[in-house]
Amino acid sequence: MEKLIEILKDINPDIDFETCENLIDGHLLDSLSIISLIAEIEDAFDIVVPAVEIIPDNFNSAARMMNMISRLQEDS
């Protein structure tokens, strides 16, 4: 989770990613941020995020992103 928080803070250091639960629904991350985030996640965690996983529910919080990352790591 620490690595993910570092990636998120590089994208926007003003957000408390450890507690925020509405990153997408609250418009705290825009589409360009998500594209950058996906690329960083893929590199950092050695996974591929398929298009079907790019839904708001998977990106609304760091915890949800970490769940998605763990699931994708198990599948690879």
VMD Tcl script that draws the C-alpha trace (Angstrom):
set ca {
  {0.00 0.00 0.00}
  {2.89 2.36 0.73}
  {4.12 2.16 -2.87}
  {0.61 2.97 -4.14}
  {0.29 5.96 -1.80}
  {3.64 7.29 -3.09}
  {2.41 7.00 -6.69}
  {-0.84 8.78 -5.82}
  {0.97 11.57 -3.96}
  {3.18 12.14 -7.02}
  {0.01 12.70 -9.05}
  {-1.66 15.01 -6.50}
  {0.11 15.73 -3.18}
  {-2.84 17.74 -1.82}
  {-5.18 14.75 -1.37}
  {-5.24 12.53 1.72}
  {-5.23 9.26 -0.19}
  {-5.18 7.14 2.96}
  {-8.68 8.24 3.99}
  {-10.34 9.56 0.82}
  {-13.15 7.32 -0.48}
  {-14.40 9.41 -3.43}
  {-11.41 10.07 -5.66}
  {-13.43 9.59 -8.85}
  {-16.96 10.43 -7.68}
  {-15.66 13.59 -6.00}
  {-13.73 14.59 -9.15}
  {-10.42 14.62 -7.26}
  {-8.76 12.59 -10.02}
  {-9.49 13.42 -13.65}
  {-9.16 11.18 -16.70}
  {-5.57 12.23 -17.41}
  {-4.60 11.47 -13.82}
  {-6.18 8.04 -14.13}
  {-4.25 7.29 -17.32}
  {-0.99 8.29 -15.60}
  {-1.96 6.34 -12.50}
  {-2.67 3.17 -14.47}
  {0.70 3.37 -16.22}
  {2.47 3.88 -12.87}
  {0.56 1.02 -11.23}
  {1.37 -1.33 -14.12}
  {5.08 -0.50 -13.88}
  {5.33 -0.54 -10.09}
  {3.35 -3.73 -9.51}
  {4.26 -5.60 -12.73}
  {0.64 -6.07 -13.80}
  {-1.61 -5.16 -16.71}
  {-4.82 -3.32 -15.88}
  {-7.36 -4.53 -18.46}
  {-9.98 -2.11 -19.77}
  {-12.76 -3.96 -17.90}
  {-11.06 -3.01 -14.60}
  {-10.99 0.71 -15.41}
  {-14.21 1.57 -13.62}
  {-14.83 4.24 -10.96}
  {-15.42 1.65 -8.25}
  {-11.84 0.36 -8.58}
  {-10.33 3.87 -8.36}
  {-12.45 5.69 -5.75}
  {-9.97 4.96 -2.94}
  {-6.44 3.70 -2.42}
  {-7.85 0.64 -0.64}
  {-10.00 -0.25 -3.66}
  {-7.03 0.25 -5.98}
  {-4.94 -2.03 -3.76}
  {-7.69 -4.68 -3.87}
  {-7.69 -4.50 -7.67}
  {-3.87 -4.69 -7.78}
  {-3.84 -7.73 -5.47}
  {-6.51 -9.44 -7.55}
  {-4.60 -8.79 -10.79}
  {-1.34 -10.03 -9.25}
  {-3.05 -13.28 -8.23}
  {-4.42 -13.74 -11.76}
  {-1.05 -13.30 -13.45}
}
mol new
graphics top color blue
foreach p $ca { graphics top sphere $p radius 0.5 }
foreach p [lrange $ca 0 end-1] q [lrange $ca 1 end] { graphics top cylinder $p $q radius 0.2 }
display resetview
